[in-house]
């Protein structure tokens, strides 16, 4: 159940309309409160004459009408700019990055301020009365409306500046790379992880199948581990967040069959239609990879963007140096009760560079930069197994470079960089 709650919270955070709707509601409540203060007559006369709006009913209606019509018009313009920016981002950087734009609080607040001001002006407008109708002019409410109009002017300037920066590919790469670093900070640890149990434990395991389908987005690992401890069993999930669950395929195995295990696993896992997971390091990495791969496509042909993405990916792998990746093994009272698949270091290297390497055919600059970044990573990393993984991946880049680089001069320059990469690995091995 906890996984479903987290999924609902995640879905709400992805909803673009939630914050603007809250600001519209706030505008309505604020208008009702301001009008109530005006009707109460508690405002001193000197304040009304010196600081608040002191015009008549006709002028008040004209002013509120102008504010309402202008703010709703600007709100439409803001929405049009956002749609155009989303279309540009989807074409150049990939549709999966649109989540970063729709979740952007600056965009949501800007639209919400315009719509909230519009709602405020409408609610106050309906209370204004001229002399023939029994005059009532909400002086405080009108003054607040003028202040909100000035806030809208500043918000429009902010929105234009904010949006022009957000559609810059360098800004997008920096934002996604911050997500990668944050994910590494959450999941990489300096403490020694718990080793998974031997494969013999699952030799006669009971399979749990599920008729649901979709991407696994959230797992209530704590709740599922507690359940396995209570039942004195060990459970191993066969998929991790970000993987697709096929209907009828095995979702998990347990050391023995117990009543209610199917329902327990179903309640502990939340599926969705999109490959999104805030608890998955690979998801953040794939966003950067998508930017690089699209930059290498013939339609865009922007190797500098790809190089910038490769630099951020290399920086992320350097951040992992000296840290342990989680094995997703959960214990209770010294006994392993739950195992969830976890990505290893070689898997992270492949997730970072595989698609870029496969799409870089015939582009010597990309191959050279890939091997340069691997050299930097190897220089930061001291773990022998990770050094071996980097060495294996360097050979893959070498094979692709030898196969696709046609110019002998470019190939010689690549081999010089590859020799430096080997020297860093060999020097580390000797030391």
Secondary structure, DSSP 8 states (H G I E B T S, - for coil): -HHHHHHHHHHHHH-THHHHHHHHHHHHHHHHHHHHHHHHT-S-HHHHHHTS----HHHHHHHHHHHHHHHHHHHHHHHHHHHHHHHHHHHHH-GGGHHHHHT-HHHHHHHHHHHHHHHHHHHHHTT-B-GGG--B--HHHHHHHHHHHHHHHHHHHHHHHHHHHHTSHHHHHHHHHHHHHHHHHHH-BSS-------GGGGTT-EEEE-S--EEEEEE-HHHHHHHHHHTT--EEES--TTSEE-TTSEEEEESS--TTHHHHHHHHEEEESS---TT-HHHHHHHHHHHHHHHHSTTT--HHHHHHHHHHHHHHHHHHTT-B----EEEETTEEEEE-----HHHHHHHHHHHHHHT-TT-HHHHHHHHHHHHHHHHH---HHHHHHHHHHHHHHHHHHHHH---HHHHHHHHHHHHHHHHHHHHHHH-
